């Protein structure tokens, strides 16, 4: 393998790795949003439950 071929392979690997990291970041952001949304839903459900309990007093 020539030096140029090695450099080309290295560049391809770097591009693939960068693409992987970019995708990982996007997935992490999506995961964080899902967790935040789910937490908000749980919080709202709990608030509603407390309100119902208080209104029945």
Backbone as XML, in Angstrom:
<?xml version="1.0"?>
<chain id="A" units="angstrom">
  <residue number="1" name="UNK">
    <atom name="N" x="0.840" y="-1.166" z="0.000"/>
    <atom name="CA" x="0.000" y="0.000" z="0.000"/>
    <atom name="C" x="0.896" y="1.243" z="0.000"/>
  </residue>
  <residue number="2" name="UNK">
    <atom name="N" x="0.527" y="2.175" z="-0.834"/>
    <atom name="CA" x="1.335" y="3.395" z="-0.914"/>
    <atom name="C" x="0.897" y="4.374" z="0.178"/>
  </residue>
  <residue number="3" name="UNK">
    <atom name="N" x="1.719" y="5.371" z="0.367"/>
    <atom name="CA" x="1.415" y="6.390" z="1.378"/>
    <atom name="C" x="0.102" y="7.099" z="1.041"/>
  </residue>
  <residue number="4" name="UNK">
    <atom name="N" x="-0.125" y="7.373" z="-0.230"/>
    <atom name="CA" x="-1.348" y="8.047" z="-0.657"/>
    <atom name="C" x="-2.579" y="7.187" z="-0.379"/>
  </residue>
  <residue number="5" name="UNK">
    <atom name="N" x="-2.448" y="5.893" z="-0.628"/>
    <atom name="CA" x="-3.567" y="4.981" z="-0.376"/>
    <atom name="C" x="-3.889" y="4.920" z="1.121"/>
  </residue>
  <residue number="6" name="UNK">
    <atom name="N" x="-2.858" y="4.886" z="1.923"/>
    <atom name="CA" x="-3.038" y="4.860" z="3.372"/>
    <atom name="C" x="-3.722" y="6.140" z="3.826"/>
  </residue>
  <residue number="7" name="UNK">
    <atom name="N" x="-3.282" y="7.267" z="3.324"/>
    <atom name="CA" x="-3.878" y="8.547" z="3.689"/>
    <atom name="C" x="-5.348" y="8.605" z="3.270"/>
  </residue>
  <residue number="8" name="UNK">
    <atom name="N" x="-5.627" y="8.049" z="2.105"/>
    <atom name="CA" x="-7.013" y="8.018" z="1.625"/>
    <atom name="C" x="-7.877" y="7.152" z="2.548"/>
  </residue>
  <residue number="9" name="UNK">
    <atom name="N" x="-7.355" y="6.008" z="2.942"/>
    <atom name="CA" x="-8.081" y="5.112" z="3.857"/>
    <atom name="C" x="-8.314" y="5.791" z="5.205"/>
  </residue>
  <residue number="10" name="UNK">
    <atom name="N" x="-7.281" y="6.452" z="5.706"/>
    <atom name="CA" x="-7.389" y="7.149" z="6.982"/>
    <atom name="C" x="-8.460" y="8.234" z="6.899"/>
  </residue>
  <residue number="11" name="UNK">
    <atom name="N" x="-8.476" y="8.968" z="5.804"/>
    <atom name="CA" x="-9.472" y="10.024" z="5.620"/>
    <atom name="C" x="-10.882" y="9.431" z="5.590"/>
  </residue>
  <residue number="12" name="UNK">
    <atom name="N" x="-11.047" y="8.306" z="4.909"/>
    <atom name="CA" x="-12.351" y="7.654" z="4.860"/>
    <atom name="C" x="-12.797" y="7.208" z="6.254"/>
  </residue>
  <residue number="13" name="UNK">
    <atom name="N" x="-11.880" y="6.646" z="6.988"/>
    <atom name="CA" x="-12.191" y="6.185" z="8.349"/>
    <atom name="C" x="-12.565" y="7.374" z="9.232"/>
  </residue>
  <residue number="14" name="UNK">
    <atom name="N" x="-11.838" y="8.461" z="9.115"/>
    <atom name="CA" x="-12.149" y="9.665" z="9.893"/>
    <atom name="C" x="-13.537" y="10.184" z="9.548"/>
  </residue>
  <residue number="15" name="UNK">
    <atom name="N" x="-13.878" y="10.186" z="8.267"/>
    <atom name="CA" x="-15.202" y="10.648" z="7.841"/>
    <atom name="C" x="-16.310" y="9.744" z="8.376"/>
  </residue>
  <residue number="16" name="UNK">
    <atom name="N" x="-16.072" y="8.454" z="8.345"/>
    <atom name="CA" x="-17.059" y="7.505" z="8.874"/>
    <atom name="C" x="-17.227" y="7.721" z="10.372"/>
  </residue>
  <residue number="17" name="UNK">
    <atom name="N" x="-16.127" y="7.888" z="11.069"/>
    <atom name="CA" x="-16.174" y="8.098" z="12.515"/>
    <atom name="C" x="-16.889" y="9.407" z="12.856"/>
  </residue>
  <residue number="18" name="UNK">
    <atom name="N" x="-16.598" y="10.456" z="12.114"/>
    <atom name="CA" x="-17.270" y="11.742" z="12.325"/>
    <atom name="C" x="-18.769" y="11.600" z="12.097"/>
  </residue>
  <residue number="19" name="UNK">
    <atom name="N" x="-19.139" y="10.896" z="11.043"/>
    <atom name="CA" x="-20.546" y="10.661" z="10.751"/>
    <atom name="C" x="-21.214" y="9.895" z="11.899"/>
  </residue>
  <residue number="20" name="UNK">
    <atom name="N" x="-20.521" y="8.912" z="12.417"/>
    <atom name="CA" x="-21.019" y="8.135" z="13.546"/>
    <atom name="C" x="-21.223" y="9.035" z="14.768"/>
  </residue>
  <residue number="21" name="UNK">
    <atom name="N" x="-20.254" y="9.869" z="15.080"/>
    <atom name="CA" x="-20.360" y="10.766" z="16.234"/>
    <atom name="C" x="-21.495" y="11.778" z="16.057"/>
  </residue>
  <residue number="22" name="UNK">
    <atom name="N" x="-21.642" y="12.280" z="14.845"/>
    <atom name="CA" x="-22.743" y="13.217" z="14.565"/>
    <atom name="C" x="-24.094" y="12.544" z="14.792"/>
  </residue>
  <residue number="23" name="UNK">
    <atom name="N" x="-24.224" y="11.334" z="14.309"/>
    <atom name="CA" x="-25.485" y="10.590" z="14.476"/>
    <atom name="C" x="-25.736" y="10.285" z="15.947"/>
  </residue>
  <residue number="24" name="UNK">
    <atom name="N" x="-24.680" y="9.942" z="16.649"/>
    <atom name="CA" x="-24.787" y="9.667" z="18.073"/>
    <atom name="C" x="-25.279" y="10.894" z="18.835"/>
  </residue>
  <residue number="25" name="UNK">
    <atom name="N" x="-24.793" y="12.046" z="18.470"/>
    <atom name="CA" x="-25.222" y="13.294" z="19.097"/>
    <atom name="C" x="-26.711" y="13.543" z="18.848"/>
  </residue>
  <residue number="26" name="UNK">
    <atom name="N" x="-27.140" y="13.331" z="17.616"/>
    <atom name="CA" x="-28.561" y="13.518" z="17.275"/>
    <atom name="C" x="-29.423" y="12.550" z="18.092"/>
  </residue>
  <residue number="27" name="UNK">
    <atom name="N" x="-28.997" y="11.314" z="18.182"/>
    <atom name="CA" x="-29.762" y="10.329" z="18.949"/>
    <atom name="C" x="-29.800" y="10.692" z="20.428"/>
  </residue>
  <residue number="28" name="UNK">
    <atom name="N" x="-28.705" y="11.196" z="20.928"/>
    <atom name="CA" x="-28.654" y="11.613" z="22.331"/>
    <atom name="C" x="-29.632" y="12.768" z="22.582"/>
  </residue>
  <residue number="29" name="UNK">
    <atom name="N" x="-29.686" y="13.707" z="21.667"/>
    <atom name="CA" x="-30.607" y="14.831" z="21.798"/>
    <atom name="C" x="-32.060" y="14.352" z="21.756"/>
  </residue>
  <residue number="30" name="UNK">
    <atom name="N" x="-32.338" y="13.408" z="20.874"/>
    <atom name="CA" x="-33.694" y="12.856" z="20.791"/>
    <atom name="C" x="-34.049" y="12.127" z="22.087"/>
  </residue>
  <residue number="31" name="UNK">
    <atom name="N" x="-33.102" y="11.374" z="22.600"/>
    <atom name="CA" x="-33.316" y="10.648" z="23.848"/>
    <atom name="C" x="-33.597" y="11.628" z="24.987"/>
  </residue>
  <residue number="32" name="UNK">
    <atom name="N" x="-32.815" y="12.680" z="25.075"/>
    <atom name="CA" x="-33.016" y="13.679" z="26.118"/>
    <atom name="C" x="-34.397" y="14.313" z="26.020"/>
  </residue>
  <residue number="33" name="UNK">
    <atom name="N" x="-34.837" y="14.604" z="24.809"/>
    <atom name="CA" x="-36.160" y="15.200" z="24.612"/>
    <atom name="C" x="-37.262" y="14.239" z="25.055"/>
  </residue>
  <residue number="34" name="UNK">
    <atom name="N" x="-37.126" y="12.987" z="24.722"/>
    <atom name="CA" x="-38.122" y="11.985" z="25.113"/>
    <atom name="C" x="-38.191" y="11.890" z="26.639"/>
  </residue>
  <residue number="35" name="UNK">
    <atom name="N" x="-37.042" y="11.874" z="27.285"/>
    <atom name="CA" x="-37.001" y="11.787" z="28.742"/>
    <atom name="C" x="-37.644" y="13.025" z="29.374"/>
  </residue>
  <residue number="36" name="UNK">
    <atom name="N" x="-37.335" y="14.187" z="28.859"/>
    <atom name="CA" x="-37.910" y="15.430" z="29.386"/>
    <atom name="C" x="-39.427" y="15.431" z="29.190"/>
  </residue>
  <residue number="37" name="UNK">
    <atom name="N" x="-39.872" y="15.042" z="27.999"/>
    <atom name="CA" x="-41.320" y="14.999" z="27.731"/>
    <atom name="C" x="-42.020" y="14.015" z="28.660"/>
  </residue>
  <residue number="38" name="UNK">
    <atom name="N" x="-41.423" y="12.857" z="28.845"/>
    <atom name="CA" x="-42.007" y="11.839" z="29.713"/>
    <atom name="C" x="-42.069" y="12.343" z="31.157"/>
  </residue>
  <residue number="39" name="UNK">
    <atom name="N" x="-41.030" y="12.987" z="31.613"/>
    <atom name="CA" x="-41.010" y="13.556" z="32.967"/>
    <atom name="C" x="-42.117" y="14.582" z="33.141"/>
  </residue>
  <residue number="40" name="UNK">
    <atom name="N" x="-42.310" y="15.382" z="32.129"/>
    <atom name="CA" x="-43.349" y="16.415" z="32.183"/>
    <atom name="C" x="-44.740" y="15.772" z="32.271"/>
  </residue>
  <residue number="41" name="UNK">
    <atom name="N" x="-44.960" y="14.735" z="31.495"/>
    <atom name="CA" x="-46.248" y="14.030" z="31.538"/>
    <atom name="C" x="-46.470" y="13.434" z="32.929"/>
  </residue>
  <residue number="42" name="UNK">
    <atom name="N" x="-45.451" y="12.799" z="33.474"/>
    <atom name="CA" x="-45.581" y="12.223" z="34.816"/>
    <atom name="C" x="-45.868" y="13.299" z="35.860"/>
  </residue>
  <residue number="43" name="UNK">
    <atom name="N" x="-45.174" y="14.402" z="35.745"/>
    <atom name="CA" x="-45.380" y="15.510" z="36.683"/>
    <atom name="C" x="-46.823" y="16.019" z="36.597"/>
  </residue>
  <residue number="44" name="UNK">
    <atom name="N" x="-47.313" y="16.185" z="35.389"/>
    <atom name="CA" x="-48.686" y="16.668" z="35.200"/>
    <atom name="C" x="-49.716" y="15.676" z="35.749"/>
  </residue>
  <residue number="45" name="UNK">
    <atom name="N" x="-49.461" y="14.403" z="35.534"/>
    <atom name="CA" x="-50.374" y="13.368" z="36.063"/>
    <atom name="C" x="-50.398" y="13.417" z="37.586"/>
  </residue>
  <residue number="46" name="UNK">
    <atom name="N" x="-49.228" y="13.565" z="38.170"/>
    <atom name="CA" x="-49.151" y="13.629" z="39.623"/>
    <atom name="C" x="-49.878" y="14.864" z="40.151"/>
  </residue>
  <residue number="47" name="UNK">
    <atom name="N" x="-49.706" y="15.986" z="39.501"/>
    <atom name="CA" x="-50.391" y="17.221" z="39.895"/>
    <atom name="C" x="-51.908" y="17.022" z="39.820"/>
  </residue>
  <residue number="48" name="UNK">
    <atom name="N" x="-52.368" y="16.408" z="38.744"/>
    <atom name="CA" x="-53.804" y="16.151" z="38.592"/>
    <atom name="C" x="-54.318" y="15.234" z="39.707"/>
  </residue>
  <residue number="49" name="UNK">
    <atom name="N" x="-53.561" y="14.234" z="40.028"/>
    <atom name="CA" x="-53.961" y="13.302" z="41.078"/>
    <atom name="C" x="-54.069" y="14.039" z="42.417"/>
  </residue>
  <residue number="50" name="UNK">
    <atom name="N" x="-53.092" y="14.878" z="42.710"/>
    <atom name="CA" x="-53.108" y="15.658" z="43.955"/>
    <atom name="C" x="-54.302" y="16.604" z="43.970"/>
  </residue>
  <residue number="51" name="UNK">
    <atom name="N" x="-54.584" y="17.256" z="42.860"/>
    <atom name="CA" x="-55.730" y="18.153" z="42.776"/>
    <atom name="C" x="-57.037" y="17.415" z="43.054"/>
  </residue>
  <residue number="52" name="UNK">
    <atom name="N" x="-57.164" y="16.234" z="42.483"/>
    <atom name="CA" x="-58.375" y="15.427" z="42.703"/>
    <atom name="C" x="-58.510" y="15.042" z="44.184"/>
  </residue>
  <residue number="53" name="UNK">
    <atom name="N" x="-57.389" y="14.675" z="44.763"/>
    <atom name="CA" x="-57.411" y="14.304" z="46.180"/>
    <atom name="C" x="-57.806" y="15.507" z="47.043"/>
  </residue>
  <residue number="54" name="UNK">
    <atom name="N" x="-57.272" y="16.653" z="46.706"/>
    <atom name="CA" x="-57.577" y="17.854" z="47.477"/>
    <atom name="C" x="-59.035" y="18.299" z="47.295"/>
  </residue>
  <residue number="55" name="UNK">
    <atom name="N" x="-59.530" y="18.136" z="46.102"/>
    <atom name="CA" x="-60.912" y="18.563" z="45.835"/>
    <atom name="C" x="-61.924" y="17.651" z="46.526"/>
  </residue>
  <residue number="56" name="UNK">
    <atom name="N" x="-61.533" y="16.433" z="46.805"/>
    <atom name="CA" x="-62.443" y="15.504" z="47.463"/>
    <atom name="C" x="-62.488" y="15.722" z="48.979"/>
  </residue>
  <residue number="57" name="UNK">
    <atom name="N" x="-61.590" y="16.544" z="49.486"/>
    <atom name="CA" x="-61.570" y="16.814" z="50.938"/>
    <atom name="C" x="-62.645" y="17.741" z="51.347"/>
  </residue>
</chain>
